[in-house]
Amino acid sequence: SGSTYKIMDPIIDNSLTYVDSSLAKEIDIKLMSSPGFSIDQLMELAGFSVACAANDFLQNVHNTKLLANNIAPNIDWTQILIFCGPGNNGGDGLVAARHLSHFGYSPIVVYPKRGKTSLFINLVQQCLDLDIPILDSLPNSELTSAGLTIDALFGFSFEGPSREPFTSFINRFAQSSTPVLSV
């Protein structure tokens, strides 16, 4: 059986709960069991939850005055970079981009290895219909000006070392001062 972890987030001063990969797998199996949810329903719920978490974080940052021009003059707090992998986590990121656009943010999706099924093709088209940019790679300037980065690269079932271009993305997250929300 998996574990949950609580940590204190110093920026928004709230306790956050995390689950480990074994508990995440257990939850996933239960949700998809009969009469469970379909994968596209779960993806929609997860993506909406990610968008809500991003919005809550950015609203808390705004409310605590951390984005005052003298503290972070070059940050566009409406711009959110979303890095999507080829699996279901990437689909969660695409759904989050759509919802964040509806919330008034300006998401930019970086999606170098796109899913090939109709589910992913449709999610990409939904983003394009909302004029959400979908890039194969990231220009250097984008990572430094965004208010938030969402890491939707890999899910709980990912094992082994990452490969390019994902390794470079992960290294850029680590070197950037931009907050990262991981799916």
C-alpha positions as CSV (number, residue, x, y, z in Angstrom):
1,S,0.0,0.0,0.0
2,G,1.3,3.5,-0.9
3,S,2.0,6.5,1.2
4,T,1.0,10.1,1.4
5,Y,3.4,12.9,2.4
6,K,2.6,16.4,3.8
7,I,5.0,19.3,3.3
8,M,4.7,23.0,4.0
9,D,4.8,25.3,1.0
10,P,6.7,28.4,2.1
11,I,5.2,30.7,-0.6
12,I,1.6,30.1,0.0
13,D,1.9,28.8,3.6
14,N,-0.3,25.8,3.2
15,S,0.2,22.1,3.8
16,L,0.2,20.1,0.6
17,T,-0.4,16.4,0.4
18,Y,1.5,14.2,-2.1
19,V,1.0,10.5,-2.9
20,D,3.8,8.2,-3.9
21,S,3.7,6.2,-7.1
22,S,2.4,2.9,-5.6
23,L,-0.6,4.7,-4.0
24,A,-1.2,6.6,-7.3
25,K,-1.3,3.2,-9.1
26,E,-3.8,1.9,-6.6
27,I,-6.1,4.9,-7.0
28,D,-5.8,4.6,-10.8
29,I,-6.8,1.0,-10.8
30,K,-9.8,1.7,-8.5
31,L,-11.0,4.6,-10.6
32,M,-10.9,2.5,-13.8
33,S,-12.5,-0.6,-12.3
34,S,-16.1,-1.5,-13.1
35,P,-18.2,0.7,-13.4
36,G,-15.2,3.0,-13.4
37,F,-14.2,6.1,-15.4
38,S,-12.9,6.1,-19.0
39,I,-9.4,7.3,-19.6
40,D,-10.7,10.5,-21.3
41,Q,-13.0,11.2,-18.3
42,L,-10.0,10.8,-15.9
43,M,-7.8,13.0,-18.1
44,E,-10.5,15.7,-18.1
45,L,-10.8,15.5,-14.3
46,A,-7.0,15.5,-13.8
47,G,-6.4,18.4,-16.2
48,F,-9.1,20.5,-14.7
49,S,-7.7,19.8,-11.2
50,V,-4.2,20.8,-12.4
51,A,-5.7,24.1,-13.9
52,C,-7.4,24.8,-10.6
53,A,-4.2,24.1,-8.6
54,A,-2.3,26.4,-10.9
55,N,-4.9,29.1,-10.6
56,D,-5.0,28.8,-6.8
57,F,-1.2,29.0,-6.6
58,L,-1.1,32.1,-8.8
59,Q,-4.0,33.8,-6.9
60,N,-2.2,33.2,-3.6
61,V,1.0,34.6,-5.0
62,H,-0.9,37.7,-6.2
63,N,-2.8,38.0,-2.9
64,T,0.5,37.9,-0.9
65,K,1.9,40.7,-3.1
66,L,4.9,38.6,-4.2
67,L,4.4,39.7,-7.8
68,A,4.9,43.4,-7.2
69,N,7.0,44.9,-9.9
70,N,9.9,45.6,-7.7
71,I,10.2,41.9,-6.7
72,A,9.6,40.3,-10.1
73,P,9.6,43.0,-12.8
74,N,10.1,40.6,-15.8
75,I,7.6,38.0,-14.9
76,D,4.3,37.6,-16.9
77,W,2.1,36.1,-14.3
78,T,-0.6,35.2,-16.9
79,Q,1.9,33.2,-18.9
80,I,2.1,29.5,-18.0
81,L,4.4,27.0,-19.7
82,I,3.1,23.5,-19.9
83,F,5.5,20.7,-20.8
84,C,3.7,17.7,-22.1
85,G,5.0,14.2,-22.5
86,P,3.6,11.6,-24.9
87,G,1.5,9.7,-22.4
88,N,-1.6,10.3,-20.2
89,N,0.2,12.9,-18.1
90,G,0.8,14.9,-21.3
91,G,-2.9,14.6,-22.0
92,D,-3.6,16.0,-18.5
93,G,-1.4,18.9,-19.4
94,L,-3.3,19.6,-22.7
95,V,-6.6,19.6,-20.8
96,A,-5.1,21.9,-18.2
97,A,-3.9,24.3,-20.9
98,R,-7.5,24.5,-22.3
99,H,-9.0,25.3,-18.9
100,L,-6.2,27.8,-18.0
101,S,-7.0,29.6,-21.3
102,H,-10.7,29.8,-20.2
103,F,-9.5,31.1,-16.8
104,G,-7.8,34.0,-18.6
105,Y,-4.2,32.8,-18.6
106,S,-1.9,32.5,-21.6
107,P,-0.7,29.0,-21.7
108,I,2.1,27.9,-24.0
109,V,2.4,24.1,-24.5
110,V,5.7,22.5,-25.3
111,Y,4.9,19.0,-26.7
112,P,7.8,17.5,-28.6
113,K,6.6,13.9,-28.9
114,R,2.9,14.0,-29.5
115,G,0.5,11.2,-28.8
116,K,-0.9,9.5,-31.9
117,T,-4.3,8.3,-30.9
118,S,-7.5,10.2,-31.6
119,L,-7.7,11.3,-27.9
120,F,-4.4,13.2,-28.2
121,I,-5.1,14.5,-31.7
122,N,-8.4,15.9,-30.5
123,L,-6.9,17.5,-27.3
124,V,-4.2,19.2,-29.5
125,Q,-6.9,20.5,-31.9
126,Q,-9.0,21.8,-28.9
127,C,-5.9,23.8,-27.8
128,L,-5.2,25.1,-31.3
129,D,-8.9,26.1,-31.6
130,L,-8.3,28.4,-28.6
131,D,-5.1,29.8,-30.1
132,I,-2.9,28.1,-27.5
133,P,0.6,27.8,-29.0
134,I,1.9,24.3,-29.2
135,L,5.6,24.2,-29.7
136,D,8.0,21.3,-30.4
137,S,10.8,23.0,-28.4
138,L,11.2,26.0,-26.1
139,P,12.9,29.3,-27.0
140,N,15.3,30.3,-24.2
141,S,13.4,33.5,-23.3
142,E,10.1,31.8,-22.6
143,L,11.2,29.9,-19.5
144,T,12.5,33.1,-17.8
145,S,9.4,35.2,-18.3
146,A,6.6,32.8,-17.4
147,G,4.9,33.0,-14.0
148,L,4.5,29.2,-13.7
149,T,5.8,26.0,-15.3
150,I,3.6,22.9,-15.4
151,D,5.5,19.6,-15.7
152,A,3.2,17.1,-17.4
153,L,6.0,15.1,-18.8
154,F,5.8,11.7,-17.0
155,G,3.3,10.0,-14.8
156,F,3.6,7.6,-11.9
157,S,4.4,4.6,-14.1
158,F,7.5,6.1,-15.7
159,E,10.6,4.1,-14.9
160,G,14.3,4.4,-15.9
161,P,16.3,7.4,-17.0
162,S,14.6,10.1,-19.1
163,R,15.7,10.7,-22.7
164,E,16.1,13.8,-24.8
165,P,14.5,16.2,-25.2
166,F,12.8,15.5,-21.8
167,T,16.1,15.4,-19.9
168,S,17.0,18.9,-21.1
169,F,13.5,20.2,-20.0
170,I,13.9,18.7,-16.5
171,N,17.4,20.3,-16.2
172,R,15.9,23.7,-17.3
173,F,13.2,23.4,-14.6
174,A,15.9,22.8,-12.0
175,Q,18.0,25.8,-13.1
176,S,15.0,28.2,-13.4
177,S,13.6,30.3,-10.6
178,T,10.1,29.8,-12.1
179,P,7.8,27.8,-9.8
180,V,7.1,24.3,-11.1
181,L,3.8,22.4,-10.6
182,S,4.2,18.7,-11.4
183,V,1.2,16.6,-12.4
